[in-house]
Amino acid sequence: MSLGRRLFAKSGLIFMSRLIGAGIMFAVQVVIARRLGSVALGHYVVAVAAMNILAMLLPLGFQTIAAYFAAAYAALGHGQALRRFFLQALGQTGVMALVIFAVGPALLPGLGAPQGGLDGIWSALSLSALALAVLMLSGAVLTALKRPLQGFLGDALARPLVTAAALQLVMAAGLPSGMVVAHLFTWQSVGFAALALVWLFLASRAVAQIDHGSAASSGEQRQWWFFAAPWAIIALASDFFFDLDLLLLAPTLSLSDIAVFGIASRLFALAGFAVATVYAVIMPHMFEAEAQGHRHLFLARIRTANRVAAVFALVFLGAVPLLAPAVLAYLGPQFEQAAAPLAILCLILLIRAVFGPAAVVLSMERRPYLPLLAVALGFAVLVAGNVVLVPRFGLSGAAVSAVLAAFAWSASLWYLTLRVTGLDVSLWARQPHPPVQA
């Protein structure tokens, strides 16, 4: 079977699990919206955004560079280095969790606390963030070791199931509406902790199967931090773009509008996951080709991934405007206005597929800090767009602002990659360009 077909098969299977998980999460939000109202859903959306951002920060970027270093160590048979990497990542995640738990209450005003009421759920939110950080780290290592189904199923399917079970327990208890979100986070934190232990076991077993090989040198450990520091910011800004945007919008929009835009962004994230899965599945193969010196094979695999991602993007661009109104109707009349922002947001999928995985290539070319320029530009456009467009156009303005930010970010990142490395990683690429001499 060709690589393209394998990409479609694996990406499709992972996406179907994500689709089921997203359906479960959508049902959770339907229950909260219908029984407790849009304001309660707004509280929940802000709390989940804060939890996701904390979970992303705790490993200090090591869950993002695992895709490269774990895959490289496995390809080269450096089992000791891989185990040292994994243990260090887990250790610093735990230390950061203790720090965040202690200083978090002082940071709550910057995390949407005035509207989200995070002070009342801080302990449960902190435990949830730690568990999710371990789950993401373990999943990244499993994916790098060419076990993408195990790597993605924890967050894609198991996490939504735990959340749904926690909500069912809370609703069955007949608690007052004002206490539901707090108790929901308490129960789901326990479930997330159990999931983290299971996936930690799976990742540890996979790592143990790699031959011992050589250990990580002090120089290699410095390389971990060299790449992790910028990628912690890049991954936070990309994978949790809408969590950050929701917190930026929280002081401007009402909780009801936050709930509507949160629904639109979550449904978009589902579609975006299909595109992201394509690159996640092919990354170990890309890194393997690069580690073995097969540059043309490396570029060919990028172009294959771009084409598959573009197909997914075009499918969603056509399907979302047709299906979104019927899906949103289940949440209630006030959520039907999310259809227009959702359709606009889907343009981001095509933008990502067109410009390709430039940030990954820059990191592989030992320029991991250059993408921060594109990140800064993207967020400058986002903030400016929110200030100019949201007061006038409301939720659609917020969606257009996000699309403009994604375009500025992706286009500038592609241009930087082309100018610095000479590699065209876009959808229209034909052959490598010679790098510009400094």
N, C-alpha and C positions, 0 to 999 in steps of 0.2 A: 504494500500500500504506500502511495506517495506521501511525502510530508504534508502536502496541502490537504489531502484526504484525512490523514491522521489528525491534523489540526481541527478540521471540521468535526470529526467524530469525537475527539476528546473535549474540545471546547463546547460542542453541542451537549454532551452528556453532563459536563460540569454546569453549563448554563441551565439545563433542565432542573438540576438539583437546586440551583439558585432561584429558579422560577418558582419551584414549590415552596422554598423557604420564604421568598418574597410574598407569595400568596398567603402564607401563614402570618407574616408580619402585617400584611395589609388587613387581614381579618382582625388582628389585635387592634389596629388603629380604628377599624370600623366599630369595634365594640366600645372603645374609649370614646369615640366621637358620638356615637348614637346614645350611649347610656349616660355619659358624663358631660358631653358637649365639646365644642371646639376649643374653649378656653383650657379645659383639662388636657386636651390633645396638644395644645400649644405648650403647656408646661412639660408634657412628656417629651415632645420633640426637642425642646431646649435642653432638657436633662440628658437625652440620648446623644445629642451633639457634643455636649461637654464630656460625657463618658468616652465617646469615640476618640476625641482629641487627646484626652489623657492617656488612653490605651496606646495611641500612636506614639506619644512622647516617651513613655516609660522605658522602652528598650534602647533609647538614645540612637535610633537609626539602624541598629543591628538587624532588625527584622527586614529592612529594605535591602541591605547589602548581602544578606544571606543568599539571595538569588544568585549572586555572582560568586562569593567566596565558597559557599557550600558546594555549588556545582563544580567549581574549579578544583577544590580539594578532592572531591569524589572522582572527577575525571582523571586526576593525577595520582590517585591512590594515597593521598596524604591524610590518613585517618586520624592520627594524633592531632594534627592541626585543626581538623574539622571538629573534633571533640573539645579542644581547647576553646575554639570559637563559640561553640554552642554553650558551654559552661559559663564563659565570661558574659555572654549575652543574657543568660538567665540570672546570673548574679547581680548584674547592674540593674536589671529590671526590678528585682526585689528591693534593692537599695533605693532606687528612685521612687518606688511605690511608698516606702516609709517616709521619704522626704515630702512627697506630694500630700500624703495623708496629714502630715504635721502642719505644713504651711498652707494647705489648700484653703481653709476658711478665710485667710487674708486675701486670697486671690478671687474669691467668689464674685465680687463686684465686676470683675472683668470677664466672667463666664456666664453672664446673663442672669445672675442671681436675683436682681430686682424683679424680673418677671417670672423666672423659672423656679424660684424657691429652692435652690440647690442646697442651702444650709441645712434643711431638714433631712436630707437624704445623703449627706456627704459620706458617711461611713460606708453605706451600701454602694454608693457610686464609686468610691475608691476601690473597694474589693472587686466590683464588676470590671473596672478598668484594668486592674492587675491581672485578673483572670483572662480578659480578652487579649491583653498584651502577650501573655504566655501562649494563648491559643494562636495568635497571629504569628508569633515567632516560630512555634512548632510547625504550623502550616507552611510557612515560607521555606523552612528546612526540608520538609517532606516534598514540596514542589520542586525545589532545587535538586533533590535526589531522584527526580523523575517519577514521583508518586503524586501527580497533581490531584487525583481524585481524593486521596486521603488528605492532601494539603488543603483543599478548598471546602470539603464537606463540613468541617467543624464550624466555620463561620457561615457557610451558605445554607446549611440545613439544620444542623444540630442546635445552633444558637437560636434560630427562630422557634424551634420546637420547645426549648427551655422557656423562652419568653412567653409563649402561648400557655404553657402549663402553669407558669407563675401567675399569669392573669386569671386563669380559670380558678386557681386556689383563692386568689384575692376576691374575685367576684362572688364566689360561693360563700365567702365569710360574711357577706352582707355589710361591709364596712361603709361608713359615710363617704360620699364622693370625694371630699377633700383629703381623705387618707389613702385613696386607692393607689396613686402614683408612688407614694412613699413605700407602701407595703409591696407593691409590684417590684420595685428596685431591690428590696430586701430579699424577697424570695428568688428573684432571678440572679442575684449575686451568688447565692448558694449553688444554684444550678450551673452558672458559668464557671465557678471554681471546680466543680466536678468535671465539666467538659475539659477544662485546662489540664487537669491531671491525666485524663485519658489521652489527649493529643500529645502531651509531654511524654507519656510512655511510648506512643507510636513513633514519635520523632527520635527518642533516645534509642529505641531498638533499631531504627533505620540507620542511625549514625554508627551504632556499634557494629554493624555489618560491613562497614568500610574497613579495608585492611589498615593495619596500624600505620605503616609508612613513616613519614618524617613528622616531627613536631613543629609547631609554629615558633618561628624565631621572633626575637624582639622587633626586628625590622618588619615582619609580617603584621605583628600586633599594632605597630604604628600605622601600617597601611589600613588596618580596619578603621581606625579613628579618622584617618585622612579621608576615607570615603564615607564613613557613617555620618560625620558632622553635617556635610551639605545635604546628604540624602535624607536625613531626619527632617529637614525643612522641606525638601522637594516632595517627599512622600506625603508629609502632612498637608502641604498645599495642594497636591494633586488628588490623592486618594480621599482626603477629607475636605475637599474644596467647599462642598455645600454645607458641611457642618460649620466651617469657619464663616461662610456667608450667612448662615442662619443667625449666628451670634452677632455678626455685624449688623444684620437687619433688625435684631430684637429690640434695640432702643427706638427704632423708627416705626415699625409696623405693630399693630395690635396682635395679641396672642392668637386671635382668630385668623388673621392674615398669615401669621407665622405658621399656623397649623396647615393652611392651604398650600403655602409655598413649600412647607416641609413634605407634604404629600407629593407634590409635583417633583421635588428633588429626589425623593426616595424612589419613585417610579422611574425617573430618569436614571438613577444609580443602577437599577436593575438592568436597563438597557445597556448602560455603560459597562456593566460587569461582563457582558458578552464580548465587547471589544477588548477589555482588559485581560480576559481569560485567554484570548488568542495569543497575546504577547507573553503572558505568564507561562503558557504551555511550551512556547517555542524558545523561551530564554535559555533553559539549560542546553539546548541544541546549539543556540548561538554562541554561548560561552565555550562550549566544547570545541566548536569550529575555530574560534578565536584562539583558544589555548593551544590548539594543535597547529596553528599557523595557516589555516585555510581561509584566507581573507575573502576570496571570491565566494566560497560556500557560505561564509558569514553574511555577506551582503545579499546573497540569493535568498537566504532564510528570512532576512528582514523584509525583502520585497514580497515574499510569499505571505508573511504575516500581515503586511499592509493590505494586500489584496483581499485576504479573508476578512480582515477587520472592516474594510470598506463595504464588503457584501453585507455583513451584519448591520452596519450603519445605515445603508440604503433600505434594508428591510424595515428597520425601525422607523425611519423617516416616513415611509409609506404607511406603516401599520398603526403607529401611535395616534395620528389624527382621527383614524377611523374607530379605534377601539377605546380610546381614553374616555370619551363621554359616558359610555355604558359602564365602564369600570368605576369611574368616579361617582356615578349616581348612587352606588351602594353606600357611600359615606354620608349622603344627605345633600340637599339642594345647594347649601353654601359651598360645597367642595367642587361643584361642577365648573366653577371658574378657574380651577387648576388646569383645565384642558389646554387652554391657549399657552400658558407658560411652559407646560410640559412639551408641547409640539415645538416651541421655539428652542428649548434646551437640547432637543435631540440633534440640532445642527452641530453641537459640540462633538458628537460621535464621529461625524464625517470629517470634521477638522482634525481630530486626533489621528484618524486613519490616513488622511492625506499627508500630514507632515511626519508621521512615523515616530519611532522610539528614540528621538534624538538625545534625550537626557541619559539614557542607558549607554549609548555609543560614546558620548563625551566622557562618562565615567570610565569606560573601558579604555579610552585613549588617555587616561590619567589627567583629565580636566574636569573633575567632579564639581568644582566650585563655579564654573561658568554658567551652569543652568540657573544659579541663584539670580543672575541678572535678568533672565527671562521671567522667573518667579516674581521678582520685584516689579517688573513692568506689568505683568498680568494683574497683580493685586492693586497696583496703582490705577490701572484701568477699571478694575472692579469697584474700588472705593469711589472713584470719580463718577462711574456710571450709576452707582447707587445714589449718590448725592444728587445727580442731575435728573435721572430718569425715574427713580422710584416715586418721588413726590408727585410727579406729573402723570405717570402711566401705571403706577401701582405694581401689581404682581407681574404684569407683562414687562414693565420696565426693569424689574429685578432680573427677569429671564434674559432680556436683551443685554443687560449689563454683564451677566455671566458669559454669554456667548462672545461678546466683544473681548472680554478678558481672556477667554480660552484661545481666541484667534491671535491676540497679541502675544500671548505666552508661547503658543505652539509655533507660530511663524518665526518669531525671534529666535527660538531654540533651534529650529531647523537651519536658519541662516547662520547662527553661530557655529553649529556643527559643520556645515559646508565650508565656511571660511577657515576654520581652525584646523580641521582634520582632512578636508578635501573629500569627505564621504557624503554623498547624497542619500539620505535615508527616507526620502519621501516616496509617495505612491508612484510618482511619475519618473523615478530614477531609472536610468539605463545603465550607466557604468560609473565607476569611481572617478572623481576629479582630483587632479594633483593638489596637494595642500599648498596654501599660501605661505611663503617663507616669511618668518618674522624679521 
